[in-house]
Every structure is written in structure tokens, then in C-alpha cells.
Amino acid sequence: MVHRPLDGSQRSGNVRAMRCLAALAVVSLVGTSACAEIKPASTEEATKLTELRADLEREHALVAYQKKRKDEAAAKGEDPDKYDDAAALAREPRFADWWRQWRSMWFEQNKETDRRLSADIVHKCLAVATTNKKAEDVNACIKETPEAVYDPMMIVGIAALVLALGGVGVALYRSARRRIDPVAQAGRKLGLAALQSATTTTLTGDHKGFALKVEASAPEVGQGDGFVRVLVLTKVDSRKVVRFGPLAPPTGLDLPDLDAPEVQDARLPEGYKLRLSPGADAEALLSGDIGFQLRAFDPADVRVHDGMAGLTCWQVPASPDKVVEFIDLAVAIAKLYPAA
């Protein structure tokens, strides 16, 4: 089976439609983010938090001071263990100077960080610093995610904008879809009503005095999944049964398994079979103009039953004119089996 890839106009139309939808998604995300505001803390509150955090660093400063004293003792050949009592080291005048310098340096290094915090985080961490008095708890607190404040009026405005853009996006997509869909364009040429879903295009209406229903895959479907089927719903002999087409048509499309005697004919294309009910004739399907056109749309499947005629092809014609030609071929086949 031969499948035709999308031509350039179809691919470019798909790209344009996808770009429109992607732009809509981006605008929606940006708009939602714009509704959220983070309330900054005041300079006074941020400074107070930094002061409290700096005070809580005294234990870390004492640990560093103790290590320094032990290192000095080891360098002099003394026993470092004589400085195991941290409480005694904290009473040394030298530690007071150490701690004053440590605290001043730590404050300068962290004040800008605290000034960038949101008001709710600063309020929460001030409570933690005052209650728990543990540097680790406060350090974990300032890393928490701040609460966003949403402006109701801005949300309403953004929602209205997104809805408007959504309508524009859908309109643009449908417009692009119509431009790249040869079946929909053919329906417009013939005056048939077109309904386009995400996966199919359906045409309904009258053509040349026959009621028709045309079903086709959407232009975006991948190779191997394309099809077009024309059902002629009126003026067909309900007693005739004809099945002319591939031995094993592709799966995924509901085609009736007609019960009629199989007919052998040397003119049958390779891979095709023919079933005919008594009194039914398939001469025109095997020869002449109709037979020639069927071979041009290979693989094509003809099924006549229950007062209707169906013609199916597993590749969608690339142009509206070709789709019209395929629809006319289905009508010509229906005329071979007129109702009494």
C-alpha cells in the first residue's frame, strides 16, 4: 500500500496552528503568574531578623574558636584536650573579641539575603528565632516558599483575556485546518456540510441527486492512519451485495463482512477479491472507465449492501479536486446498482 506524506502547504498549516495554540498556552501561564504578588518585608523587620539570626550564631562561633585553640595547642606541642571545656573557653576575653568580629562579619554577609525575603517568611522566622532560638531552625525557615497574594480584579482581567485569546486560537486553528483539509475544501465545492473533529472530517448532504456521507481522517494523522470513505445512502438496490477490494484491508476502520459467493476472475487486481450476490454484476468494476478510476485510487474497497454503496480508500487525495473525483466515482458505482 502506498501512502502519500503531507505536502508542504499541509505541513506549514499544521505548524501555524500549533504555534497559535502554543502562544495561547504561554500567555495563559504568564497571565496567571502576573496575578500573584509577593509582599516584601520592611527593612526594619528584615534587619531585626538578621540581628536575631546573628545572635544565634554564637554557638557556631564558639565551636570555631575552640578548634582554633586546639590547633594552636597542637602547634606548640601542648595537649589539645585541655580545651575540651567549651564553657570555660566562652569566658575568655579573647573569645569576646572573636565573637564580636564573628557576629559583625556574619551580619554583613546575610543582611541582604534577609532583605529580599517576603513579609510572611520574615514574620514566621522572627517567631521561630524568638521561640526556638536555634540557628538551624531559622536557617531552614528562610528557605521556605513564600505565600503568593492574588489580586482578584487582576485574576478576572487575565481570565477574560485568556478566554478571548482562546476563542481567537480556536478560530485560527479551525481556519488553518480548513485551509489544509482537502476533504473540507471539496465539501465546500459541492455544497456539503462539513464537520471537523480532532480526528476526522465528515461531510453530509446531497450530490447529483444522491444522499451522501463522507468520512475522512484529519490532515494531521500519521502515515498509515489516513482514509477517506464515501457512503451513498439512497437510490441503491437493497437486494444487491457486492464486495470488491483488498483481501485484508487495514484495521481500524469498520467495514461490514459481507456474506456472498466469492467470484474468480482473471482481471481481479493482485491482492483483491470479489464477492457477488446472485444477479449482481461487477463487469464495470473490472473494466471500462470505472475500473480504470478504481485502479488510480488503489487500494480502493467497494461494498454494496442494505441499499447503500460505500467506496473507501486508505490514502486521502492530496487536492480538493481529487476528493471531488473520488466522490463522483462513488456516485458512479452506486448508479451501477439502482433501486428498483
Residue pairs with C-beta under 8 A, 6 or more apart in sequence:
1 250
1 299
1 314
1 315
2 298
2 315
3 223
3 224
3 226
3 314
3 315
4 315
4 316
4 318
5 223
6 14
6 219
7 318
9 179
9 180
10 180
10 219
13 176
13 177
13 179
13 180
13 219
14 176
14 180
14 219
14 220
16 172
16 176
17 172
17 173
17 176
17 177
20 168
20 169
20 172
20 173
20 176
21 169
21 173
23 169
24 162
24 165
24 166
24 168
24 169
27 161
27 162
27 165
28 162
28 165
31 158
31 161
31 162
32 158
34 154
34 158
35 150
35 151
35 154
35 155
35 158
36 148
36 149
36 150
37 148
37 149
37 150
37 151
38 118
38 146
38 148
38 149
39 118
39 119
39 120
39 149
40 116
40 117
40 118
40 119
41 49
41 114
41 115
41 117
41 118
41 119
41 121
41 122
41 123
42 119
43 115
45 119
45 122
45 123
45 126
46 111
46 114
46 115
46 117
46 122
47 111
47 114
47 115
48 126
49 114
49 117
49 122
49 125
49 126
49 129
49 138
49 142
50 107
50 110
50 111
50 114
51 107
52 126
52 129
52 130
52 138
53 110
53 114
53 129
53 135
53 138
53 139
54 103
54 106
54 107
54 110
55 103
56 129
56 133
56 134
56 135
56 138
57 102
57 103
57 106
57 135
58 99
58 103
59 135
60 135
61 98
61 99
61 102
61 103
62 86
62 89
62 90
62 95
62 99
63 86
64 102
65 89
65 95
65 98
65 99
66 83
66 86
66 89
68 98
69 83
69 89
70 80
70 83
71 80
73 79
73 80
73 82
73 83
74 80
83 89
89 95
113 142
114 122
114 142
117 125
117 142
117 146
118 146
118 147
120 146
120 147
121 141
121 142
121 144
121 146
124 141
124 144
125 138
125 141
125 142
128 137
128 138
128 141
129 138
132 138
174 196
177 184
177 196
177 218
177 219
178 184
178 185
178 196
180 219
181 196
181 201
181 218
181 219
182 219
182 316
182 317
182 318
182 319
182 320
182 322
182 323
183 194
183 201
183 203
183 214
183 216
183 228
183 316
183 320
183 323
184 194
184 196
184 201
184 203
185 320
185 323
186 192
186 203
186 320
186 321
186 323
186 324
186 327
187 193
187 194
187 201
187 203
187 205
187 214
188 194
188 320
189 320
189 324
190 203
190 205
190 207
190 324
190 327
191 205
191 207
192 203
192 204
192 205
192 207
192 212
192 214
193 203
193 204
193 205
194 201
194 202
194 203
195 201
195 202
195 203
195 204
196 202
196 218
197 218
198 218
199 217
199 218
199 221
200 215
200 216
200 217
200 218
201 214
201 215
201 216
201 217
201 218
202 213
202 214
202 215
202 216
203 212
203 213
203 214
204 212
204 213
204 214
205 211
205 212
206 212
207 327
207 331
208 328
208 331
209 235
210 232
210 233
210 234
210 235
210 331
210 334
211 232
211 233
211 234
212 230
212 231
212 232
212 233
212 327
212 330
212 331
213 230
213 231
213 233
214 228
214 229
214 230
214 231
214 327
215 227
215 228
215 229
215 231
216 227
216 228
216 229
216 316
216 323
217 225
217 226
217 227
217 228
217 316
219 316
224 250
225 252
226 314
226 315
226 316
227 250
227 253
227 312
227 313
227 314
227 315
227 316
228 312
228 313
228 315
228 316
228 317
228 323
228 326
229 253
229 310
229 311
229 312
229 313
230 310
230 311
230 312
230 326
230 327
230 330
230 331
231 308
231 309
231 310
231 330
232 308
232 309
232 310
232 330
232 331
232 333
232 334
233 307
233 308
234 307
234 308
235 334
235 338
235 339
236 304
236 307
236 308
236 309
236 334
236 337
236 338
236 339
237 304
237 307
237 337
237 338
237 339
237 340
238 306
238 307
238 339
239 277
239 279
240 277
240 279
240 280
240 304
240 305
240 337
241 258
241 259
241 260
241 275
241 276
241 277
241 280
241 304
241 305
242 258
242 260
242 275
242 276
242 277
242 280
242 282
242 285
242 302
242 303
242 304
242 305
242 337
243 258
243 260
243 273
243 274
243 275
243 276
243 302
243 303
243 304
244 272
244 273
244 274
244 275
244 282
244 285
244 301
244 302
244 303
245 272
245 273
245 299
245 300
245 301
245 302
245 303
245 312
246 271
246 272
246 273
246 299
246 301
247 271
247 272
247 273
249 255
249 299
249 301
249 312
249 314
250 314
253 312
253 314
255 301
255 303
255 310
255 312
256 303
256 305
258 275
258 303
258 305
260 275
260 276
260 277
260 280
261 275
261 276
261 277
261 278
262 273
262 274
262 275
263 274
263 275
263 276
263 282
264 274
265 274
265 282
265 286
267 286
267 287
268 274
268 286
269 295
269 298
271 299
274 282
274 285
276 282
280 304
280 337
281 336
284 290
284 291
284 336
285 291
285 294
285 302
285 333
285 336
290 329
290 332
290 333
290 336
293 325
293 329
293 332
294 300
294 302
294 329
297 313
297 317
297 326
297 329
299 313
299 314
300 311
300 312
300 313
301 310
301 311
301 312
301 313
302 309
302 310
302 311
302 333
303 309
303 310
303 312
304 310
304 333
304 334
304 337
307 339
309 330
309 333
309 334
309 337
310 330
311 326
311 329
311 330
311 333
313 326
316 323
317 323
317 325
317 326
